[in-house]
Amino acid sequence: MLHLNCPFCGRREFTEFEYGGPAGLTRPWQGADDGAWLDYLYQRANPTDWRVELWRHVHGCGTWFEVQRHTTTHEIREGGP
């Protein structure tokens, strides 16, 4: 079972959390063309390595935080990014 460590509530099962996508994405400016928005929304890399992601503790404190997770083994590195 995958467990995440909420900074406020401690270690919990992943079913209490909501995946928010990869961390560090830069949103296009308001006047950006359709191609920039297409890239931002849909054209994402799918690495098979460590990745920094955003997660929210939905069934807890509601906090967003970053988690470093391996995309093939789902191993979580303690301490985050």
N, C-alpha and C positions, 0 to 999 in steps of 0.2 A: 504494500500500500504506500502511495506517495504521501509524504508529510511535508508541510511547509512551516516555517518558523515565523509567525507574526511578531513584529517588533513589540507589540503591546500585550498580546494574549498568549504568546508562547507557541509551542509546537502543536499543530492540529492536522487532521486529515485534510487532504486536498478538496474533498467534497464541500468544505466550508468556504472555499475560495472561488473567485471568478478570474479567469485568464483575461488579461488586458492587452496582450500583444507584445511585440518586441519593444524594449526600452530604447529611448534615444532617437526616435523618429522625429524629423523636423516637418511640421505642417507647412504646406505651401501658403504663400501670402494670399490675401483675399482676391486679388486681381489675377491670379495665376491662370494659365490656360488649361484646357481640358486634359492635355497630355501630362501636365505636372500632377493634377489630381488623380489621374488614372494610375500613374506610377506610385503615388503615396498610398492609395487605397488598395490596389490589387497586385502590383508588381513587387513582390517581396522575395527575398532570398530564402531558401529552405536548407540551411546548413545542417550537417551531421556532426556537430561539435558543440562546445559550450556556448551558451547564449544567455544574454541578460534580458529578462522579461519582466513585465509589470503584472502584478497580481493584486486583487482586492479581497479583503476579509469580509465577505458579504454576510455570513452568518456569525458575525462577531462585531468587532469595533468599526468596520467600514473603511479601514485605512488602506491606501494604495502603497505598495512597496515593491522594490526590485528583488528579483531572485535570479541566481545563476543556476541554470539547469542544462544538463546534457540532453540533446534532442533525441538520441537513440536509446540511451539507458535510463533516462528520467532521473538520473542521480542529481541530488541537490548539493551544491557546495555551501557549507556553513559559512556564515558571515556575509553572504551576498556578494555583490560584485566587488 
